[in-house]
Amino acid sequence: MQGSPDAPAWAQYLPLIVVVVLIVVRMVRPQRISVTRMWLSPIILGVVVAFSIFASEQLNPAPPFEIALGLIVGAIAGIPFGLLRGRHTDVRLTDRPGVMYLGASWQSGLIFAVAFGFRYVVRLVMPHRGALSSVISDALLAFAIAYICTSYLAIYKKYQAELAGKIPSAPEPIAEA
């Protein structure tokens, strides 16, 4: 990344630092989230990741087979972490239908920071070193997306279980003798 001659060298990292801090701060605080927004977030992130992979391929092309393999490996690696986060996230109902309360998850923030930090380190250590840096970078993005989707799926199942526990079942018919 080329910086302006007038700007300090650290200024090019400022947007990355701001994004990581915002993500981590958001994840370590309890939050209310609607079911719609919960499913919309991974879709938007998926589009951003697809655009990022496409743009990366324009600068540093890799064979499609290697890209697909990296995405599959990254996704497979992200699934267990997503399930773990989903199972350990506190999910409670709110007074509004379709809205849930999610407990804080500092582990999620840490995993995101490590994944994106590692992606940056790979790009820094292996700048334009061929397909390997591109594939590793794409795999880390797939890891993050799989992590989010899997954790939201586990969280949604917990939300459904909470709803099922809240809704009273119909009374049993009394059998006449």
Rosetta blueprint (number, residue, H / E / L):
1 M L
2 Q L
3 G L
4 S L
5 P L
6 D L
7 A L
8 P L
9 A H
10 W H
11 A H
12 Q H
13 Y H
14 L H
15 P H
16 L H
17 I H
18 V H
19 V H
20 V H
21 V H
22 L H
23 I H
24 V H
25 V H
26 R H
27 M H
28 V H
29 R L
30 P L
31 Q E
32 R E
33 I E
34 S E
35 V H
36 T H
37 R H
38 M H
39 W H
40 L H
41 S H
42 P H
43 I H
44 I H
45 L H
46 G H
47 V H
48 V H
49 V H
50 A H
51 F H
52 S H
53 I H
54 F H
55 A H
56 S H
57 E H
58 Q H
59 L H
60 N L
61 P L
62 A L
63 P L
64 P H
65 F H
66 E H
67 I H
68 A H
69 L H
70 G H
71 L H
72 I H
73 V H
74 G H
75 A H
76 I H
77 A H
78 G H
79 I H
80 P H
81 F H
82 G H
83 L H
84 L H
85 R H
86 G H
87 R H
88 H H
89 T L
90 D L
91 V E
92 R E
93 L E
94 T L
95 D L
96 R L
97 P L
98 G L
99 V E
100 M E
101 Y E
102 L E
103 G L
104 A L
105 S L
106 W H
107 Q H
108 S H
109 G H
110 L H
111 I H
112 F H
113 A H
114 V H
115 A H
116 F H
117 G H
118 F H
119 R H
120 Y H
121 V H
122 V H
123 R H
124 L H
125 V H
126 M L
127 P L
128 H L
129 R L
130 G L
131 A H
132 L H
133 S H
134 S H
135 V H
136 I H
137 S H
138 D H
139 A H
140 L H
141 L H
142 A H
143 F H
144 A H
145 I H
146 A H
147 Y H
148 I H
149 C H
150 T H
151 S H
152 Y H
153 L H
154 A H
155 I H
156 Y H
157 K H
158 K H
159 Y H
160 Q H
161 A H
162 E H
163 L H
164 A H
165 G H
166 K H
167 I L
168 P L
169 S L
170 A L
171 P L
172 E L
173 P L
174 I L
175 A L
176 E L
177 A L
